[in-house]
Amino acid sequence: MNEFNTEGFIFRMLSLDSLGDRFGVYLNAFYVFLQNPLYIIIGYGPDFLTCCGVQSIAESFKYNYYTGALQGAVDSGIITFLIEFGLIISFIIIYFLKNTLIRMFRNFDN
C-alpha cells in the first residue's frame, strides 16, 4: 500500500458519505418491502438479490433513497436475510439460536 492508497483509505473510513449511502439503500429497501406485504412474511427466496430472482425487483432494493443512484448491493447481511427468507424463517432461526445459546450456557455453568 503506497502513500496515496493510504490517504484514500483513511479518507473513505472517516467520511460519512458511505454511511449515508448505506442508510439510503436500507431506507429504500424498507419502502420496497412495504409495497409487497406478503413477501415480508415469506421472503423472496434464497439468492434472490444475487442471481435467482426477477432482476427488476432485485434491483429495486439496491437504489439509494436519497440520491436515486443504483448501488451494487444492499450491504447488510441481516436485511438481505430478511428480504430473501422473510419473517417466518427469521423468527424460527432466532428461536432455535436463542434456545441453543441458553442450553449451551446452562451446560457451561455445570
C-alpha positions, -999 to 999 in steps of 0.1 A, spaced: 0 0 0 15 33 -10 10 68 3 -19 76 -20 -38 44 -12 -33 50 25 -47 86 23 -76 74 2 -84 46 26 -83 69 56 -105 95 38 -130 68 30 -131 54 65 -135 89 81 -161 101 55 -198 99 63 -207 95 26 -205 58 28 -228 57 59 -253 80 42 -253 57 11 -259 27 32 -288 42 51 -303 54 18 -303 19 5 -317 5 38 -345 30 37 -353 23 1 -353 -15 8 -377 -9 36 -401 10 14 -399 -16 -14 -405 -43 12 -436 -24 24 -450 -24 -11 -451 -62 -11 -465 -72 23 -468 -109 16 -431 -111 9 -423 -95 43 -437 -127 58 -425 -154 34 -395 -137 17 -384 -137 -19 -363 -169 -18 -326 -178 -15 -302 -159 -37 -330 -136 -49 -308 -105 -47 -277 -120 -64 -288 -143 -92 -320 -162 -90 -347 -136 -87 -365 -112 -110 -338 -87 -118 -360 -57 -119 -374 -64 -85 -340 -73 -71 -325 -41 -84 -353 -20 -69 -339 -30 -34 -305 -16 -43 -314 20 -51 -304 48 -28 -335 65 -14 -318 99 -12 -299 101 -45 -318 76 -66 -285 60 -77 -282 23 -81 -258 7 -56 -241 -26 -60 -257 -44 -31 -280 -39 -1 -248 -40 21 -264 -56 51 -265 -93 59 -295 -90 82 -316 -70 57 -306 -93 29 -316 -123 50 -350 -107 57 -355 -100 21 -346 -135 10 -362 -155 37 -389 -133 53 -400 -130 89 -412 -166 95 -379 -182 88 -361 -154 106 -382 -159 138 -376 -197 136 -339 -193 133 -338 -167 161 -359 -191 183 -335 -220 177 -304 -199 182 -318 -185 215 -326 -220 228 -292 -233 217 -274 -205 235 -295 -210 266 -287 -247 267 -250 -240 260 -247 -216 289 -267 -239 312 -243 -267 304 -213 -244 308 -224 -235 343 -225 -272 354 
